[in-house]
């Protein structure tokens, strides 16, 4: 990807962060590091709502005249539509502050290429286990999300991705399930009759949900934290491969660039 500007723009990747889970910010730092190495931007910064550097600290460090802001979030919602614009004083997709122009892109999880990232992560967990599916058409790919009545967008994006994967006919079934609303993760055994299951958590980071809550709901371990090196897990006569959270996938860095490219095309920026 090339960005044709008189001066290289800066990139600000915005994450949620957490005061109780140190791993929450790790993917954002990893993707920022990857993009710095590409030398596309004059500066690459991270900022978080619940951690430092916070929004204002990162803003004060940016020297470039043009700044792309990309939320490292799975979907649009309260944080991307209200918190981030408020804290960064963004007035829309394009905001002018004195001598700086800010381009506010869509969250990484909304890009259409997320389908490829999900399929890559599913294949990756199979490959790393050293064991193959006996028959992909007799298997089920599950995409797990949180589920909440506070943000219906988070479920819409998962269901959209599931529909796209189903159309590929790579797996016999592709299903979605949620922690807090039907269909529930804990009911996974009744949601598919397939004997081999691959599960990908649709979360940005490997946190409490993907490391503890979902594994317990799946029946992998009472204590949670199943090691991915133990894949596949045997659960009541079924083989289940459990992947890391999708946000930890290195290809997310490419989605950040893809969202910037999409923004440029939409707003005719060259």
Secondary structure as UniProt FT lines:
FT   STRAND          10..15
FT   HELIX           22..25
FT   HELIX           26..38
FT   STRAND          43..48
FT   HELIX           55..61
FT   STRAND          66..71
FT   HELIX           79..83
FT   HELIX           84..88
FT   STRAND          94..97
FT   TURN            98..99
FT   STRAND          100..104
FT   HELIX           108..110
FT   TURN            112..113
FT   HELIX           114..129
FT   HELIX           136..138
FT   STRAND          139..145
FT   TURN            149..150
FT   HELIX           153..168
FT   STRAND          173..178
FT   HELIX           185..187
FT   HELIX           188..191
FT   STRAND          196..201
FT   HELIX           209..213
FT   HELIX           214..218
FT   HELIX           228..230
FT   STRAND          233..235
FT   TURN            236..237
FT   STRAND          238..242
FT   HELIX           246..248
FT   TURN            250..251
FT   HELIX           252..266
FT   TURN            267..268
//
